[in-house]
């Protein structure tokens, strides 16, 4: 039977995901078999496992930090927002259907047996389970039948460490207010407090630690600095989505309102050339490469492109010969027509950007598969990829019929001059350096940097994160909480 420790936050984006990953890596370094667990995750960044099931990217990242294969039981419920009022519900890696928020909250107790089964499977196979909560545990209007914060901690008898985000301010109100709003039995589960994302001299926060311990009645396990670890992020609050400044090579990504899988572009950071995100026509400029990313609501984001004026800007770049690449939903947007007769993503139909001769029809069945493909010989900028291999996964509900030249030797994707698209997430993971160096060459510049292999790069980031967190936390208190339980 595994020992458990749970990380809950005072708010979304308090740093739960990264601290969970850090503890997974620390426990692994200390010789334990470790698994992450998050009963319910809300995110548009997802992943397809080797057995064709869908789970949140954060738990994939945490599993990698733990040195174990991602398994959908690490994230039995995934909610992918389709609108402000509802989400697609994915249970045990398979799509259950779209639900409005009220319906999901009414039915969520039905999912408790599935959560228990997933947790028990991990419990029988690992030494330690590091559990991540969601949002805040004291959203009082949502606490009834909680299955992801204190309700889960009670269900699996896990001690809790409560995280506050000092970088966003109000850390005393965050931590002390949360403790005050917890029920007495819930408060007893909290074994310590963590002050996260501290910038500057932590010695200046000694009085802060004393105040938190005196008023909260809980030990401060540590003050963790702001760690600049470049790891996959799934949250819509990610700082990556705020990047506006162009690098030596200007790779622009359209920041669609329902953008998904923006981790597809982390590969460019490994080349020393992070992308910038564009949310308005005035920010578009003259990029060296424009990417239209995935989206959970293709038709809604198609309308947004028209309303913001970005449609005209994208078409103008295409006329000027700017390389444009669409991934998944972004690929669908490049076509002539998008139809959703079965209301898979809200229903309706619209014309696409018309840059590729193809049509997409949504259906109720979602394709989920890992895939390898070889780039075919195509015209235009992306001919630099001919004969090279791409590896990633496809996860989509649309069926696209293309009349363009296929991008891949197996017939997948589409290419027309400098405009290309594919359903393959991770399509640039192995080829980002080739793309960047080709743009350097076209600009008369010399590309001198050598990008690290993705696995090697991630290992450096996990170890960097773990070292900073280990140094900042009282690991003796953490292990004591593990051993003593609740």
C-alpha positions, 0 to 999 in steps of 0.5 A, a space after each residue: 500500500 502506498 503512502 500519500 501526500 496531497 498538494 492543495 492551493 489557495 487558488 488556481 496557478 498557485 504552483 501545485 502542478 510544478 511542486 507535485 512534479 518536484 516532489 515526484 522527482 525528489 521521491 524518485 531520487 530518494 529511491 521510491 517508486 512514485 505516481 502522480 494523481 489528480 482525480 479531476 483536471 480541467 485543461 485544454 492541453 491533453 495527451 494520448 497514452 500508448 494505449 490510446 487514452 486521453 489525459 491531462 498534460 500536467 499528470 504526464 509531465 509529473 509521471 515523467 518527473 517520477 520516472 514512470 509511464 503516464 497512465 490514464 488512471 493518474 487522471 481519471 476525469 479530464 474536463 475540456 471546456 467547450 464554452 463558458 458554460 460547459 465542458 467535454 467530460 473525459 472519463 478514464 481516457 474516453 469521451 463521455 460527452 459534453 455537459 453543462 456545468 450544472 449537469 456535471 456538478 449534479 452528477 459528479 458523485 457518480 464518478 467517485 467509484 471510478 476515482 477510487 478504482 483508479 487510485 486503488 490501482 496506483 495504490 497497489 503498485 507504487 510506494 508513494 502517490 503525490 496527489 494534486 488538488 484543483 483550484 481552491 479547497 474553499 470555494 464554498 458554493 462548490 464544496 458539496 460532494 467535492 471529489 478533487 480537494 478535501 473530499 478526495 483527501 478524506 476519501 483516500 486518507 491523505 495528509 495535505 500541504 497547502 500552497 500560497 502564491 506570494 508572487 500574486 500578493 496577499 499570501 497571508 490572506 490566502 493561507 490564513 483565510 483558507 485555513 479559517 474557511 476549512 471545516 475543523 476535520 479538514 483543517 486537521 488534514 493540513 500538515 503544513 503550509 508552503 509559500 511559493 514563488 518567492 522572489 528576492 531574499 527569503 531571509 526578509 520573510 522570517 517574520 512572515 513565517 512566524 506570523 503564518 505559524 502563530 496565526 495558522 497553527 500550522 508549520 511552514 514547510 518552506 518558502 520556495 523561490 520562483 523557479 524558472 524551470 521550462 516544463 510543460 504547462 497546461 493552465 490557461 493562466 500560463 505565462 507562456 501565453 503572454 509572450 509578446 516579444 519576438 526573438 531573432 527568428 519571429 515565430 508567432 502563434 495565434 492565441 485562440 480563445 480556446 487554444 489547446 496543446 500550446 505545449 506543441 511549441 515548447 520545442 522552439 524554446 529548446 532552440 533558444 527561440 521561444 514563440 510569441 503569442 498574438 491575440 489582436 490584429 495589431 500584434 501580428 506584424 511580419 513573422 518569419 513563421 505563423 502557427 495556428 494552434 489547436 482549439 477545443 472549439 474550432 467554429 467559435 474560434 473561426 468567428 473570433 478570427 473574423 471579428 478581431 481582424 486576424 483573418 484578414 491579417 493571416 490571409 495577407 501574410 499568406 499572399 506575401 509568402 509567409 510560411 503558415 502551419 496549422 495544427 489540429 484545430 488550426 489545421 481545420 481552420 485553414 480549409 474551405 469549410 467546417 461543419 458540425 452537424 451533430 453538435 460535437 462542438 456546439 453545432 453549425 458550419 462556417 467557411 474556413 480561411 480558404 488557404 487549403 482546399 479541404 473540408 472538415 466535418 465533425 463527428 461524435 467519435 474522437 480519434 486518439 492515437 500516437 503516431 509517427 510520420 515521414 514528411 513527404 517532398 512538398 513545395 515551399 518553405 516546408 520542403 526543408 523537412 522532406 524525408 525527416 520523421 515526426 512523432 506525436 499524437 492525434 486527438 480530434 473529432 473532425 474528419 478532413 477531406 483534403 484535395 491538396 498534396 499530403 504533407 506526410 508520406 502516409 497521406 496525412 496532412 496537407 501542403 500548398 506552397 508555404 501553407 501546411 497543416 496536420 493533426 499531429 501534435 508534437 509535429 515540430 518536436 524533432 524538427 524545430 531546430 531544422 525549421 529555425 536554422 532554415 529561417 536563420 539562413 533565409 535571413 542571412 544569419 548563422 544559427 550556432 546553437 545546438 538544441 538538446 534532445 527533448 528527453 535530455 532537456 526535460 531531465 535537466 529541468 526536472 532536476 533543476 526544479 527538484 534541487 530548488 524545491 528540496 533546498 527550500 522545503 523541510 523534507 523531514 517534515 514532508 516525510 513525517 507527514 507521509 509516514 504519520 498520515 492523517 
